[in-house]
Amino acid sequence: MTDANPGTPDLPADVAALSYEDARDELVQVVARLEAGSEPLEASLALWERGEALAARCQQWLDGARERLAAAQAGSSATSSGADGTSEADEDDA
């Protein structure tokens, strides 16, 4: 998957399609398996790579949420400012 955000790694299609919650839950399972230390080396490497992809997917969701919140806050502060650039609270103080 190519992402609109530069610097974001290409993710396997199945990981790119995951919701935040699904990616987070699978990441928790991957970490638990790695911490158990019972996997052979090759399987551990595959789990590590999967975990990295899942973590990147979670970060994509969090970055998107942060951008949406910032946009909402910017829109909210723009609508609460008067035409002269003062906020309603500034006008109450006058």
Accessible surface in RSA format (square Angstrom, percent):
REM  Atomic radii and reference values for relative SASA: ProtOr
REM  Chains: A
REM  Algorithm: Lee & Richards
REM  Probe-radius: 1.40
REM  Slices: 20
REM RES _ NUM      All-atoms   Total-Side   Main-Chain    Non-polar    All polar
REM                ABS   REL    ABS   REL    ABS   REL    ABS   REL    ABS   REL
RES MET A   1    92.86  48.1  50.29  33.3  42.58 101.4  53.17  45.2  39.70  52.6
RES THR A   2   122.85  87.4 101.65 103.0  21.20  50.5  70.65  94.9  52.19  78.9
RES ASP A   3    41.89  29.3  16.44  16.4  25.45  60.2   4.60  10.8  37.29  37.2
RES ALA A   4   105.37  96.9  64.71  99.9  40.66  92.5  77.63 109.3  27.74  73.5
RES ASN A   5    60.59  41.8  58.61  56.6   1.99   4.8  12.95  31.2  47.64  46.0
RES PRO A   6   131.57  95.9 100.91  92.0  30.66 111.5 112.75  93.1  18.82 117.0
RES GLY A   7    87.16 107.5   0.00   N/A  87.16 107.5  46.30 127.1  40.86  91.5
RES THR A   8    34.01  24.2  16.74  17.0  17.27  41.2   6.42   8.6  27.59  41.7
RES PRO A   9    75.63  55.1  62.93  57.4  12.70  46.2  74.74  61.7   0.88   5.5
RES ASP A  10   103.18  72.3  78.62  78.3  24.55  58.1  26.45  62.3  76.72  76.5
RES LEU A  11     7.72   4.3   2.51   1.8   5.21  13.1   4.33   3.0   3.39   9.1
RES PRO A  12    67.27  49.0  53.72  49.0  13.56  49.3  66.42  54.8   0.85   5.3
RES ALA A  13    83.71  77.0  69.47 107.2  14.24  32.4  71.73 101.0  11.98  31.7
RES ASP A  14    80.85  56.6  67.21  66.9  13.65  32.3  50.11 117.9  30.75  30.7
RES VAL A  15     0.00   0.0   0.00   0.0   0.00   0.0   0.00   0.0   0.00   0.0
RES ALA A  16    14.10  13.0   6.59  10.2   7.51  17.1   6.77   9.5   7.33  19.4
RES ALA A  17    87.95  80.9  49.87  77.0  38.08  86.6  60.52  85.2  27.43  72.7
RES LEU A  18    36.77  20.5  35.02  25.1   1.75   4.4  36.59  25.7   0.18   0.5
RES SER A  19    42.70  36.1  37.74  50.4   4.96  11.4  35.81  76.3   6.89   9.6
RES TYR A  20    57.34  26.8  56.40  32.1   0.94   2.5  29.49  22.2  27.85  34.3
RES GLU A  21    93.43  53.6  93.43  70.7   0.00   0.0  39.83  77.0  53.60  43.8
RES ASP A  22    77.87  54.5  72.75  72.4   5.13  12.1  11.47  27.0  66.40  66.2
RES ALA A  23     0.00   0.0   0.00   0.0   0.00   0.0   0.00   0.0   0.00   0.0
RES ARG A  24    95.42  40.1  95.36  48.6   0.06   0.1  37.08  50.7  58.35  35.4
RES ASP A  25    68.72  48.1  65.93  65.6   2.79   6.6  23.94  56.3  44.79  44.7
RES GLU A  26    47.06  27.0  45.18  34.2   1.88   4.5  20.58  39.8  26.49  21.6
RES LEU A  27    39.71  22.1  39.71  28.4   0.00   0.0  39.71  27.9   0.00   0.0
RES VAL A  28    94.57  62.2  90.95  82.3   3.62   8.7  93.35  81.1   1.22   3.3
RES GLN A  29   113.74  63.6 109.61  80.1   4.13   9.8  36.18  77.0  77.56  58.8
RES VAL A  30     7.19   4.7   7.10   6.4   0.09   0.2   7.17   6.2   0.02   0.1
RES VAL A  31    63.97  42.1  63.64  57.6   0.33   0.8  63.97  55.6   0.00   0.0
RES ALA A  32    55.38  50.9  47.17  72.8   8.22  18.7  50.11  70.6   5.27  14.0
RES ARG A  33   117.10  49.2 113.27  57.7   3.83   9.1  44.71  61.1  72.39  43.9
RES LEU A  34    48.76  27.2  31.48  22.5  17.28  43.4  33.33  23.4  15.42  41.5
RES GLU A  35   139.27  80.0 103.93  78.6  35.34  84.2  46.72  90.4  92.55  75.6
RES ALA A  36    75.55  69.5  35.08  54.1  40.47  92.1  48.00  67.6  27.56  73.0
RES GLY A  37    60.60  74.7   0.00   N/A  60.60  74.7  30.16  82.8  30.43  68.2
RES SER A  38    94.13  79.5  58.18  77.7  35.95  82.8  49.56 105.5  44.58  62.5
RES GLU A  39    48.73  28.0  33.22  25.1  15.51  36.9   2.82   5.4  45.91  37.5
RES PRO A  40    91.90  67.0  79.35  72.3  12.55  45.6  91.56  75.6   0.35   2.2
RES LEU A  41   137.22  76.4 125.50  89.8  11.71  29.4 128.59  90.3   8.63  23.2
RES GLU A  42   134.82  77.4 132.36 100.1   2.45   5.8  63.76 123.3  71.05  58.0
RES ALA A  43    33.09  30.4  24.46  37.7   8.64  19.6  31.28  44.1   1.81   4.8
RES SER A  44    28.99  24.5  27.91  37.3   1.07   2.5  17.08  36.4  11.91  16.7
RES LEU A  45    89.75  50.0  89.41  64.0   0.34   0.9  89.53  62.9   0.23   0.6
RES ALA A  46    57.22  52.6  49.82  76.9   7.40  16.8  52.17  73.5   5.06  13.4
RES LEU A  47    17.05   9.5  16.44  11.8   0.61   1.5  16.95  11.9   0.09   0.2
RES TRP A  48   149.75  60.1 148.07  71.7   1.68   4.0 130.65  69.7  19.11  31.0
RES GLU A  49   120.31  69.1 113.58  85.9   6.73  16.0  42.05  81.3  78.26  63.9
RES ARG A  50    63.93  26.8  59.10  30.1   4.83  11.5  33.46  45.7  30.47  18.5
RES GLY A  51     7.19   8.9   0.00   N/A   7.19   8.9   6.70  18.4   0.49   1.1
RES GLU A  52    96.68  55.5  91.16  69.0   5.52  13.1  29.87  57.8  66.81  54.6
RES ALA A  53    13.57  12.5   9.04  13.9   4.53  10.3  13.00  18.3   0.57   1.5
RES LEU A  54     0.00   0.0   0.00   0.0   0.00   0.0   0.00   0.0   0.00   0.0
RES ALA A  55    43.61  40.1  37.84  58.4   5.78  13.1  39.14  55.1   4.47  11.8
RES ALA A  56    19.74  18.1  10.66  16.5   9.07  20.6  17.95  25.3   1.79   4.7
RES ARG A  57    32.33  13.6  32.33  16.5   0.00   0.0   0.00   0.0  32.33  19.6
RES CYS A  58    12.48   9.4  12.48  13.9   0.00   0.0   9.95  25.2   2.52   2.7
RES GLN A  59    84.07  47.0  83.35  60.9   0.72   1.7  36.93  78.6  47.14  35.8
RES GLN A  60    18.54  10.4  10.10   7.4   8.43  20.1  11.02  23.5   7.52   5.7
RES TRP A  61   105.19  42.2  99.36  48.1   5.83  13.7 103.01  54.9   2.18   3.5
RES LEU A  62    74.93  41.7  73.01  52.2   1.92   4.8  73.06  51.3   1.87   5.0
RES ASP A  63    45.37  31.8  44.21  44.0   1.16   2.7  11.05  26.0  34.32  34.2
RES GLY A  64    27.04  33.3   0.00   N/A  27.04  33.3  26.43  72.5   0.61   1.4
RES ALA A  65    47.84  44.0  42.26  65.2   5.57  12.7  45.63  64.3   2.21   5.9
RES ARG A  66   143.80  60.4 140.43  71.6   3.36   8.0  67.18  91.8  76.61  46.4
RES GLU A  67   106.13  60.9  98.01  74.1   8.12  19.3  46.29  89.5  59.84  48.9
RES ARG A  68   185.63  77.9 176.92  90.2   8.72  20.8  62.06  84.8 123.57  74.9
RES LEU A  69   114.94  64.0 114.49  81.9   0.45   1.1 114.94  80.7   0.00   0.0
RES ALA A  70    56.28  51.7  49.56  76.5   6.71  15.3  52.28  73.6   4.00  10.6
RES ALA A  71    67.53  62.1  51.24  79.1  16.29  37.1  59.13  83.3   8.40  22.3
RES ALA A  72    64.74  59.5  46.96  72.5  17.78  40.4  59.53  83.8   5.21  13.8
RES GLN A  73   125.89  70.4 119.71  87.5   6.18  14.7  41.95  89.3  83.94  63.7
RES ALA A  74    61.40  56.5  50.56  78.0  10.84  24.7  57.33  80.7   4.07  10.8
RES GLY A  75    35.76  44.1   0.00   N/A  35.76  44.1  34.36  94.3   1.39   3.1
RES SER A  76    69.49  58.7  60.77  81.1   8.73  20.1  29.89  63.6  39.61  55.5
RES SER A  77    64.81  54.8  59.99  80.1   4.82  11.1  45.58  97.1  19.23  26.9
RES ALA A  78    70.35  64.7  47.41  73.2  22.94  52.2  56.22  79.2  14.13  37.4
RES THR A  79   116.10  82.6  85.74  86.9  30.36  72.4  78.78 105.8  37.32  56.4
RES SER A  80    49.35  41.7  45.56  60.8   3.79   8.7  35.92  76.5  13.43  18.8
RES SER A  81    49.05  41.4  32.61  43.5  16.44  37.9  12.95  27.6  36.10  50.6
RES GLY A  82    26.58  32.8   0.00   N/A  26.58  32.8  19.49  53.5   7.09  15.9
RES ALA A  83   124.19 114.2  69.73 107.6  54.46 123.9  83.45 117.5  40.73 107.9
RES ASP A  84   111.62  78.2  72.78  72.4  38.84  91.8  51.39 120.9  60.23  60.1
RES GLY A  85    59.04  72.8   0.00   N/A  59.04  72.8  31.25  85.8  27.78  62.2
RES THR A  86    47.80  34.0  47.13  47.8   0.67   1.6  47.24  63.5   0.56   0.8
RES SER A  87    35.54  30.0  34.23  45.7   1.31   3.0  27.52  58.6   8.02  11.2
RES GLU A  88   112.58  64.6 111.24  84.2   1.33   3.2  38.21  73.9  74.37  60.7
RES ALA A  89    64.39  59.2  57.19  88.3   7.20  16.4  61.06  86.0   3.33   8.8
RES ASP A  90    76.59  53.7  68.21  67.9   8.39  19.8  15.75  37.1  60.84  60.7
RES GLU A  91    93.84  53.9  76.68  58.0  17.16  40.9  35.23  68.1  58.62  47.9
RES ASP A  92   121.60  85.2  89.85  89.4  31.75  75.1  30.43  71.6  91.17  90.9
RES ASP A  93   126.73  88.8  91.32  90.9  35.41  83.7  33.35  78.5  93.38  93.1
RES ALA A  94   120.85 111.1  52.47  81.0  68.39 155.6  89.33 125.8  31.53  83.5
END  Absolute sums over single chains surface
CHAIN  1 A     6729.9       5398.0       1331.9       4065.0       2664.9
END  Absolute sums over all chains
TOTAL          6729.9       5398.0       1331.9       4065.0       2664.9
